[in-house]
Amino acid sequence: MEMTKVEITIPAEMKRFVTTLDEKETTERNAVLLYPFIRNQIISNGRAAEILGMHKTDLIACYDRLGFPYLDQSREEVEGDMASVAMARRVNK
């Protein structure tokens, strides 16, 4: 994977937390940087995983460890979506 450097401005007290990262911490930091773009549906989890050079399921597991949801729907919303799909299948038969 090709890497590049960017310069960002952060509070001085944050410097020690972002300059001495091992590989796992670097991957997690980069995943966190991409998460808002996933949440706002600018990129998919699959595309974020490609950017990070990892498998999609590994990225989803990373987000789970960090407390970021893969699905942001309530159980009721998921059940409603499933009912809609089931109804559409019956109609299209």
N, C-alpha and C positions, 0 to 999 in steps of 0.2 A: 504494500500500500504506500502510495506517495504521501509524504508528509510536508507540511509547510509551517512556518512560524508566523504568528500574528501578534500584534501588540495590543493589549487591552489595559484600561485604567481600572484599578481596583483599590479599595481602601487599603492603606498601608498595613493594617493589622492582618489582612488576609494573605499577604505575601508568603508567609511561612507555610501556609496550608496548600499552596498551589505550586510551589517551586521545588519541593522535595518529594515528588511522587514516584512510587514504583510503577511497574507496568499495569498492574490491576487498577491502582488508583487513577492512573492516567486514563485508562479506558473508561472507568466510571465517571470521571470528570467530563470527558468528551461526550459520553452518553447523556449526562445531565444537560450539557450545553445543547444537545439536539432535541431533548424532550419537548420543549415548548413548540417546536416546529411540528412534531408528531401530534401533540395535543391540539394544535390549531389546524391540523389536517393540511399542512403545507407539504410534508413528506410522510411516507408510510413507515411503519416499523421495519419493513423489509428494506426500504431504501436507506434508512438510518443504519441498519446492520451492515449493508454493503459499504457505506461510507466508513464505518468503524472497522471493517475487515473481519466481521464475525458472522456467525449464523444467527438468523432471526430468533430462534428459540433461546439462544444464549443471551441475546439482548433483552428479550422479554423477561428472562430469569434475573438478569442484572437489575432491570427496573423493579421487579418484584422485591428483590433484596433491599433496594433503596426506598421502597414504599410507594412507587409510582404505579398506578393501575394500568393494566393492559386494556381492560374494558372499563369504560367510565359510565356504563349504564347500570341502573338499578335492576334488581331481579325482575321486577314487574315490567320494565322496559324490554328486557331480553325475552321474557315470556310473551309479551305482546308482539315482538318481531317474529318470534317463532310461530305464533298463531297466524300472523299475516302470510308467512311463507307457506305454511300448511294450506291455508285457504287458497292462495294463488296456485298451488300445485293441483288442488282439486278442480279449480276453474279451468285450468289449462289442459286437463286430461281429455 
